Amino acid sequence: MSRSSDWQRHDAVTRIQEVLDAAKALGAQRVLDTDGRFVITFEPVKQTLEELFAKPGPFADGDVDP
């Protein structure tokens, strides 16, 4: 898997599974296009209390396991 966080669009299209895996394992991945960029991030469905308390704002229903 590539450790790079910057991808050219044509590479990202042909290696989308690697881009998604890198976003999950390493954080945001940037896909560079001719007139801008896409930022691909992974957001887990459930978060720890530590992660939730680190965010500003109210919690949404289902953010915390009972």
MMTF fields as JSON, N, C-alpha, C and O atoms, coordinates in Angstrom:
{
  "mmtfVersion": "1.0.0",
  "mmtfProducer": "UNKNOWN",
  "numBonds": 263,
  "numAtoms": 264,
  "numGroups": 66,
  "numChains": 1,
  "numModels": 1,
  "chainsPerModel": [1],
  "groupsPerChain": [66],
  "chainIdList": ["A"],
  "bondAtomList": [4, 2, 8, 6, 12, 10, 16, 14, 20, 18, 24, 22, 28, 26, 32, 30, 36, 34, 40, 38, 44, 42, 48, 46, 52, 50, 56, 54, 60, 58, 64, 62, 68, 66, 72, 70, 76, 74, 80, 78, 84, 82, 88, 86, 92, 90, 96, 94, 100, 98, 104, 102, 108, 106, 112, 110, 116, 114, 120, 118, 124, 122, 128, 126, 132, 130, 136, 134, 140, 138, 144, 142, 148, 146, 152, 150, 156, 154, 160, 158, 164, 162, 168, 166, 172, 170, 176, 174, 180, 178, 184, 182, 188, 186, 192, 190, 196, 194, 200, 198, 204, 202, 208, 206, 212, 210, 216, 214, 220, 218, 224, 222, 228, 226, 232, 230, 236, 234, 240, 238, 244, 242, 248, 246, 252, 250, 256, 254, 260, 258],
  "bondOrderList": [1, 1, 1, 1, 1, 1, 1, 1, 1, 1, 1, 1, 1, 1, 1, 1, 1, 1, 1, 1, 1, 1, 1, 1, 1, 1, 1, 1, 1, 1, 1, 1, 1, 1, 1, 1, 1, 1, 1, 1, 1, 1, 1, 1, 1, 1, 1, 1, 1, 1, 1, 1, 1, 1, 1, 1, 1, 1, 1, 1, 1, 1, 1, 1, 1],
  "groupList": [{"groupName": "MET", "atomNameList": ["N", "CA", "C", "O"], "elementList": ["N", "C", "C", "O"], "formalChargeList": [0, 0, 0, 0], "bondAtomList": [1, 0, 2, 1, 3, 2], "bondOrderList": [1, 1, 2], "singleLetterCode": "M", "chemCompType": "L-PEPTIDE LINKING"}, {"groupName": "SER", "atomNameList": ["N", "CA", "C", "O"], "elementList": ["N", "C", "C", "O"], "formalChargeList": [0, 0, 0, 0], "bondAtomList": [1, 0, 2, 1, 3, 2], "bondOrderList": [1, 1, 2], "singleLetterCode": "S", "chemCompType": "L-PEPTIDE LINKING"}, {"groupName": "ARG", "atomNameList": ["N", "CA", "C", "O"], "elementList": ["N", "C", "C", "O"], "formalChargeList": [0, 0, 0, 0], "bondAtomList": [1, 0, 2, 1, 3, 2], "bondOrderList": [1, 1, 2], "singleLetterCode": "R", "chemCompType": "L-PEPTIDE LINKING"}, {"groupName": "ASP", "atomNameList": ["N", "CA", "C", "O"], "elementList": ["N", "C", "C", "O"], "formalChargeList": [0, 0, 0, 0], "bondAtomList": [1, 0, 2, 1, 3, 2], "bondOrderList": [1, 1, 2], "singleLetterCode": "D", "chemCompType": "L-PEPTIDE LINKING"}, {"groupName": "TRP", "atomNameList": ["N", "CA", "C", "O"], "elementList": ["N", "C", "C", "O"], "formalChargeList": [0, 0, 0, 0], "bondAtomList": [1, 0, 2, 1, 3, 2], "bondOrderList": [1, 1, 2], "singleLetterCode": "W", "chemCompType": "L-PEPTIDE LINKING"}, {"groupName": "GLN", "atomNameList": ["N", "CA", "C", "O"], "elementList": ["N", "C", "C", "O"], "formalChargeList": [0, 0, 0, 0], "bondAtomList": [1, 0, 2, 1, 3, 2], "bondOrderList": [1, 1, 2], "singleLetterCode": "Q", "chemCompType": "L-PEPTIDE LINKING"}, {"groupName": "HIS", "atomNameList": ["N", "CA", "C", "O"], "elementList": ["N", "C", "C", "O"], "formalChargeList": [0, 0, 0, 0], "bondAtomList": [1, 0, 2, 1, 3, 2], "bondOrderList": [1, 1, 2], "singleLetterCode": "H", "chemCompType": "L-PEPTIDE LINKING"}, {"groupName": "ALA", "atomNameList": ["N", "CA", "C", "O"], "elementList": ["N", "C", "C", "O"], "formalChargeList": [0, 0, 0, 0], "bondAtomList": [1, 0, 2, 1, 3, 2], "bondOrderList": [1, 1, 2], "singleLetterCode": "A", "chemCompType": "L-PEPTIDE LINKING"}, {"groupName": "VAL", "atomNameList": ["N", "CA", "C", "O"], "elementList": ["N", "C", "C", "O"], "formalChargeList": [0, 0, 0, 0], "bondAtomList": [1, 0, 2, 1, 3, 2], "bondOrderList": [1, 1, 2], "singleLetterCode": "V", "chemCompType": "L-PEPTIDE LINKING"}, {"groupName": "THR", "atomNameList": ["N", "CA", "C", "O"], "elementList": ["N", "C", "C", "O"], "formalChargeList": [0, 0, 0, 0], "bondAtomList": [1, 0, 2, 1, 3, 2], "bondOrderList": [1, 1, 2], "singleLetterCode": "T", "chemCompType": "L-PEPTIDE LINKING"}, {"groupName": "ILE", "atomNameList": ["N", "CA", "C", "O"], "elementList": ["N", "C", "C", "O"], "formalChargeList": [0, 0, 0, 0], "bondAtomList": [1, 0, 2, 1, 3, 2], "bondOrderList": [1, 1, 2], "singleLetterCode": "I", "chemCompType": "L-PEPTIDE LINKING"}, {"groupName": "GLU", "atomNameList": ["N", "CA", "C", "O"], "elementList": ["N", "C", "C", "O"], "formalChargeList": [0, 0, 0, 0], "bondAtomList": [1, 0, 2, 1, 3, 2], "bondOrderList": [1, 1, 2], "singleLetterCode": "E", "chemCompType": "L-PEPTIDE LINKING"}, {"groupName": "LEU", "atomNameList": ["N", "CA", "C", "O"], "elementList": ["N", "C", "C", "O"], "formalChargeList": [0, 0, 0, 0], "bondAtomList": [1, 0, 2, 1, 3, 2], "bondOrderList": [1, 1, 2], "singleLetterCode": "L", "chemCompType": "L-PEPTIDE LINKING"}, {"groupName": "LYS", "atomNameList": ["N", "CA", "C", "O"], "elementList": ["N", "C", "C", "O"], "formalChargeList": [0, 0, 0, 0], "bondAtomList": [1, 0, 2, 1, 3, 2], "bondOrderList": [1, 1, 2], "singleLetterCode": "K", "chemCompType": "L-PEPTIDE LINKING"}, {"groupName": "GLY", "atomNameList": ["N", "CA", "C", "O"], "elementList": ["N", "C", "C", "O"], "formalChargeList": [0, 0, 0, 0], "bondAtomList": [1, 0, 2, 1, 3, 2], "bondOrderList": [1, 1, 2], "singleLetterCode": "G", "chemCompType": "PEPTIDE LINKING"}, {"groupName": "PHE", "atomNameList": ["N", "CA", "C", "O"], "elementList": ["N", "C", "C", "O"], "formalChargeList": [0, 0, 0, 0], "bondAtomList": [1, 0, 2, 1, 3, 2], "bondOrderList": [1, 1, 2], "singleLetterCode": "F", "chemCompType": "L-PEPTIDE LINKING"}, {"groupName": "PRO", "atomNameList": ["N", "CA", "C", "O"], "elementList": ["N", "C", "C", "O"], "formalChargeList": [0, 0, 0, 0], "bondAtomList": [1, 0, 2, 1, 3, 2], "bondOrderList": [1, 1, 2], "singleLetterCode": "P", "chemCompType": "L-PEPTIDE LINKING"}],
  "groupTypeList": [0, 1, 2, 1, 1, 3, 4, 5, 2, 6, 3, 7, 8, 9, 2, 10, 5, 11, 8, 12, 3, 7, 7, 13, 7, 12, 14, 7, 5, 2, 8, 12, 3, 9, 3, 14, 2, 15, 8, 10, 9, 15, 11, 16, 8, 13, 5, 9, 12, 11, 11, 12, 15, 7, 13, 16, 14, 16, 15, 7, 3, 14, 3, 8, 3, 16],
  "groupIdList": [1, 2, 3, 4, 5, 6, 7, 8, 9, 10, 11, 12, 13, 14, 15, 16, 17, 18, 19, 20, 21, 22, 23, 24, 25, 26, 27, 28, 29, 30, 31, 32, 33, 34, 35, 36, 37, 38, 39, 40, 41, 42, 43, 44, 45, 46, 47, 48, 49, 50, 51, 52, 53, 54, 55, 56, 57, 58, 59, 60, 61, 62, 63, 64, 65, 66],
  "secStructList": [7, 7, 7, 7, 1, 3, 3, 3, 2, 2, 2, 2, 2, 2, 6, 2, 2, 2, 2, 2, 2, 2, 2, 2, 2, 2, 7, 7, 3, 3, 3, 3, 3, 6, 6, 3, 3, 3, 3, 3, 7, 7, 7, 7, 1, 1, 7, 7, 2, 2, 2, 2, 2, 2, 1, 7, 1, 7, 7, 7, 6, 6, 1, 1, 7, 7],
  "xCoordList": [0.856, 0.0, 0.889, 1.912, 0.501, 1.231, 1.068, -0.017, 2.127, 2.05, 1.819, 1.651, 1.81, 1.604, 0.182, -0.767, 0.057, -1.287, -1.741, -2.867, -0.903, -1.249, -1.279, -0.332, -2.371, -2.564, -2.963, -3.707, -2.481, -2.992, -4.315, -4.477, -5.25, -6.586, -6.545, -7.222, -5.773, -5.742, -5.204, -5.654, -4.246, -3.75, -4.806, -4.997, -5.486, -6.507, -7.658, -8.207, -8.018, -9.111, -8.74, -9.554, -7.53, -7.119, -6.73, -6.691, -6.443, -6.009, -6.916, -6.438, -8.224, -9.164, -9.134, -9.255, -8.976, -8.926, -7.744, -7.874, -6.604, -5.437, -5.684, -5.276, -6.352, -6.667, -7.567, -7.319, -8.604, -9.521, -8.837, -9.044, -8.026, -7.298, -6.337, -6.202, -5.671, -4.745, -5.491, -4.996, -6.671, -7.463, -7.852, -7.854, -8.175, -8.563, -7.368, -7.482, -6.244, -5.074, -4.203, -3.628, -4.105, -3.121, -3.71, -2.994, -5.007, -5.622, -5.958, -5.895, -6.311, -6.808, -5.871, -4.65, -6.487, -5.769, -6.269, -7.475, -5.343, -5.704, -5.55, -4.513, -6.606, -6.58, -6.574, -7.534, -5.469, -5.275, -5.928, -5.7, -6.733, -7.425, -6.873, -6.094, -7.255, -6.727, -7.179, -6.473, -8.35, -8.842, -9.142, -9.913, -8.54, -8.748, -8.288, -7.449, -8.849, -8.49, -9.675, -10.549, -9.668, -10.619, -9.867, -8.679, -10.541, -9.946, -10.795, -11.993, -10.156, -10.86, -10.465, -9.288, -11.468, -11.233, -12.091, -13.073, -11.702, -12.46, -13.018, -12.287, -14.313, -14.947, -15.597, -16.548, -15.092, -15.666, -17.111, -17.501, -17.882, -19.288, -19.41, -20.191, -18.654, -18.675, -17.343, -16.3, -17.384, -16.181, -16.063, -17.052, -14.846, -14.641, -15.112, -15.27, -15.331, -15.72, -14.641, -14.95, -13.394, -12.292, -12.387, -12.207, -12.67, -12.815, -14.024, -13.959, -15.121, -16.321, -16.109, -16.521, -15.474, -15.26, -14.243, -14.198, -13.435, -12.456, -13.103, -12.506, -14.331, -15.033, -15.906, -16.466, -16.022, -16.961, -18.39, -18.611, -19.34, -20.74, -21.445, -20.824, -22.751, -23.562, -23.33, -22.867, -23.662, -23.57, -24.837, -25.915, -24.71, -25.877, -26.327, -25.527, -27.609, -28.112, -27.307, -27.023, -26.941, -26.199, -24.705, -23.991, -24.184, -22.747, -22.055, -20.872, -22.795, -22.191, -22.956, -24.187, -22.211, -22.859, -23.438, -22.817, -24.621, -25.228, -24.436, -24.804],
  "yCoordList": [-1.191, 0.0, 1.236, 1.281, 2.197, 3.457, 4.23, 4.247, 4.862, 5.677, 7.139, 7.975, 7.446, 8.817, 9.266, 8.486, 10.539, 11.07, 11.877, 12.376, 12.014, 12.726, 11.747, 10.992, 11.773, 10.883, 11.721, 12.693, 11.358, 11.939, 11.239, 10.06, 11.953, 11.395, 10.084, 9.13, 10.013, 8.793, 7.614, 6.485, 7.848, 6.777, 6.374, 5.187, 7.348, 7.064, 6.256, 5.378, 6.543, 5.822, 4.35, 3.468, 4.088, 2.697, 1.976, 0.746, 2.728, 2.119, 2.544, 2.789, 2.629, 3.164, 2.384, 2.981, 1.06, 0.274, 0.702, 0.787, 0.971, 1.446, 2.824, 3.091, 3.692, 5.03, 4.919, 5.57, 4.099, 3.926, 3.281, 3.706, 2.262, 1.617, 2.59, 2.592, 3.417, 4.406, 5.448, 5.874, 5.861, 6.822, 6.229, 6.928, 4.956, 4.292, 4.11, 4.332, 3.713, 3.404, 4.613, 4.695, 5.543, 6.624, 8.019, 8.969, 8.154, 9.48, 10.003, 9.269, 11.263, 11.888, 11.677, 11.785, 11.375, 11.212, 12.28, 12.501, 12.944, 13.995, 13.459, 12.907, 13.638, 13.245, 14.533, 15.303, 14.748, 15.989, 15.893, 14.932, 16.879, 16.966, 18.192, 18.949, 18.396, 19.522, 20.871, 21.867, 20.921, 22.21, 22.216, 23.048, 21.3, 21.258, 19.939, 19.249, 19.594, 18.327, 17.781, 18.52, 16.487, 15.777, 15.378, 15.058, 15.394, 14.91, 13.732, 13.868, 12.581, 11.368, 11.005, 10.82, 10.908, 10.567, 9.372, 9.049, 8.725, 7.609, 8.04, 8.559, 7.827, 8.143, 6.873, 6.367, 6.352, 5.119, 5.328, 6.435, 4.276, 4.347, 4.629, 5.491, 3.919, 4.115, 4.701, 4.386, 5.547, 6.192, 5.963, 5.7, 6.066, 5.955, 7.244, 8.271, 7.183, 8.39, 9.456, 10.643, 9.049, 10.015, 10.768, 11.985, 10.05, 10.693, 11.626, 12.718, 11.196, 12.032, 13.308, 14.382, 13.211, 14.389, 15.351, 16.522, 14.871, 15.733, 16.618, 17.605, 16.272, 17.036, 18.117, 17.92, 19.25, 20.268, 19.896, 19.13, 20.438, 20.281, 19.125, 18.344, 19.021, 17.982, 16.612, 16.51, 15.572, 14.212, 13.884, 14.381, 13.053, 12.582, 11.246, 10.508, 10.937, 9.636, 8.536, 8.609, 7.527, 6.405, 6.591, 5.692, 7.735, 7.951, 7.117, 6.801, 6.761, 6.042, 4.755, 4.743, 3.653, 2.397, 2.503, 3.112, 1.923, 1.985, 1.176, 1.118],
  "zCoordList": [0.0, 0.0, 0.0, 0.683, -0.744, -0.804, 0.496, 1.076, 0.953, 2.157, 1.809, 2.697, 0.529, 0.099, 0.397, 0.311, 0.749, 0.959, -0.252, -0.265, -1.257, -2.486, -3.655, -3.876, -4.389, -5.533, -6.74, -6.602, -7.908, -9.141, -9.441, -9.129, -10.038, -10.258, -11.029, -10.646, -12.096, -12.904, -12.102, -12.302, -11.193, -10.325, -9.303, -9.041, -8.73, -7.72, -8.317, -7.653, -9.546, -10.201, -10.367, -10.093, -10.808, -11.047, -9.761, -9.731, -8.698, -7.431, -6.271, -5.163, -6.528, -5.544, -4.235, -3.166, -4.296, -3.057, -2.193, -0.972, -2.802, -2.054, -1.44, -0.309, -2.193, -1.682, -0.451, 0.564, -0.542, 0.58, 1.78, 2.916, 1.533, 2.627, 3.301, 4.524, 2.497, 3.056, 3.885, 4.929, 3.435, 4.21, 5.561, 6.574, 5.571, 6.818, 7.749, 8.954, 7.208, 8.029, 8.349, 9.434, 7.419, 7.544, 7.662, 7.978, 7.413, 7.471, 6.084, 5.097, 6.024, 4.798, 3.611, 3.724, 2.475, 1.215, 0.255, 0.138, -0.431, -1.378, -2.803, -3.172, -3.586, -4.994, -5.801, -5.786, -6.505, -7.253, -8.622, -9.358, -8.961, -10.229, -10.961, -10.382, -12.2, -12.958, -12.415, -12.578, -11.768, -11.288, -9.786, -9.309, -9.053, -7.608, -7.036, -7.617, -5.883, -5.274, -4.485, -4.033, -4.341, -3.495, -2.235, -2.296, -1.106, 0.129, 0.585, 0.834, 0.689, 1.061, 2.487, 2.795, 3.346, 4.741, 5.127, 4.459, 6.211, 6.762, 8.103, 8.947, 8.302, 9.577, 10.113, 9.517, 11.235, 11.771, 12.22, 12.59, 12.184, 12.569, 14.065, 14.468, 14.885, 16.336, 16.768, 16.195, 17.776, 18.28, 19.773, 20.457, 20.267, 21.708, 22.374, 21.715, 23.675, 24.408, 24.297, 24.193, 24.318, 24.182, 22.856, 22.82, 21.765, 20.465, 20.44, 19.875, 21.052, 21.063, 21.862, 21.424, 23.028, 23.862, 23.255, 23.631, 22.327, 21.668, 20.613, 20.183, 20.186, 19.152, 19.777, 20.856, 19.108, 19.591, 19.207, 18.27, 19.928, 19.544, 20.229, 20.949, 19.998, 20.637, 19.993, 18.857, 20.747, 20.224, 19.455, 19.782, 18.439, 17.69, 18.261, 18.837, 18.1, 18.54, 17.876, 16.681, 18.631, 18.085, 18.075, 17.631, 18.549, 18.582, 19.653, 19.53, 20.706, 21.828, 22.049, 22.036, 22.255, 22.617, 24.014, 24.885, 24.259, 25.599, 26.603, 27.776]
}
